[in-house]
Amino acid sequence: MPDNVELSPEEQELLRAVVRKRQPSTLWIVTAMKERPLTPAQRDNIRALLTDEMRESGSTSERGTALKALIDRLGRG
């Protein structure tokens, strides 16, 4: 099982904003990330939400670049 992912405050806020917008019922997962590792299914779900958001934002925009970096960090977790 992957280790906990340590995110910067900016990454945490971006993640919360995307999850709140796209799937608010799973916002508890973001909060729980500090105490326990994400399951593979949770990790895949969050990365899919971030990918959808990145596609809408445009991958070359500043937000898109930040989303791509966050997707990559969660993939390495």
Order of alpha helices (4+ residues) and beta strands (2+ residues): alpha-alpha-alpha-alpha
